[in-house]
Amino acid sequence: MKNMNQMMKQVKKMQAQMEKAQAELAEKTVEATVGGGVVKVTANGHKQILSVEIAPEAVDPDDVEMLQDLVTAAVNEALKQVDELVAKDMGKFTGGLNIPGLF
């Protein structure tokens, strides 16, 4: 029974550490730029887009599709960087295992 109590204490400690790490992810940001820097997207560790910056030279009324593609690419790159950030920060709790739904 003593081992079970000790294991439960360890699990609760790890759970508290994971909750703290998840909260800290909201404070961490990533930044992705595309098109030579004409579109920049900033996101936090919870995959929330914080800002989208578009340089005036990227706005061409005759080629809106290009701007849409640049914004899409920048958002996708930012979200990819968030996934890498989460894997790095939370991976220390899972030993590198990718456990779906955990974070």
C-alpha positions in Angstrom: 0.0 0.0 0.0 2.9 2.3 0.7 4.1 2.0 -2.9 0.7 2.9 -4.2 0.6 6.1 -2.0 4.0 7.0 -3.2 3.0 6.4 -6.8 -0.1 8.5 -6.4 2.0 11.4 -5.0 4.3 11.2 -8.0 1.4 11.2 -10.4 -0.1 14.2 -8.7 3.3 16.0 -8.8 3.7 15.2 -12.5 0.1 16.4 -13.2 0.8 19.7 -11.5 4.0 20.1 -13.4 2.2 19.4 -16.7 -0.5 21.9 -15.9 2.1 24.5 -15.1 3.9 23.8 -18.4 0.7 24.0 -20.3 -0.1 27.4 -18.7 3.4 28.6 -19.6 2.8 27.7 -23.2 0.2 30.4 -23.4 3.0 32.9 -22.6 5.5 31.6 -25.2 5.2 32.8 -28.8 6.5 31.8 -32.2 6.9 33.9 -35.2 6.8 32.8 -38.9 7.6 34.9 -41.9 7.1 34.1 -45.5 7.6 35.9 -48.8 10.9 37.4 -47.7 9.3 38.8 -44.6 6.3 40.5 -46.3 3.8 38.4 -44.2 4.5 37.7 -40.5 2.3 35.7 -38.1 2.8 35.4 -34.4 1.1 32.6 -32.4 1.2 31.5 -28.8 1.8 28.0 -27.5 -2.0 27.3 -27.4 -2.2 27.8 -31.2 -3.9 31.1 -30.9 -2.9 33.6 -33.7 -1.9 36.8 -31.9 -1.1 38.9 -34.9 -0.8 39.0 -38.7 1.4 41.7 -40.2 1.3 42.3 -43.9 3.8 44.7 -45.6 2.2 47.2 -47.9 4.2 45.8 -50.9 2.5 42.5 -50.5 -0.9 44.0 -51.2 -1.6 43.9 -54.9 -5.3 44.3 -55.8 -4.6 42.5 -59.1 -3.2 39.4 -57.3 -5.2 38.9 -54.1 -4.6 35.1 -54.5 -0.9 35.5 -53.9 -1.5 37.4 -50.6 -4.0 34.7 -49.5 -1.4 32.1 -50.2 1.3 34.0 -48.3 -1.0 34.4 -45.2 -2.0 30.7 -45.4 1.7 29.7 -45.6 2.7 31.9 -42.7 -0.2 30.6 -40.5 0.7 27.0 -41.3 4.4 27.6 -40.5 3.5 29.3 -37.2 1.3 26.4 -36.2 4.0 23.9 -37.2 6.4 25.8 -34.9 3.9 25.7 -32.1 3.6 21.9 -32.5 7.4 21.7 -32.2 7.4 24.0 -29.1 4.7 21.9 -27.4 6.5 18.6 -28.3 9.7 20.0 -26.8 8.2 21.5 -23.7 5.7 18.6 -22.9 8.0 15.8 -24.2 9.9 15.8 -21.0 6.8 14.5 -19.3 6.0 11.8 -21.8 9.6 10.7 -22.5 9.1 11.5 -26.1 5.9 9.5 -26.5 3.2 11.2 -28.6 0.1 10.6 -26.6 -3.0 11.9 -28.5 -5.2 14.2 -26.5 -2.7 14.7 -23.7 -1.8 18.2 -24.8 
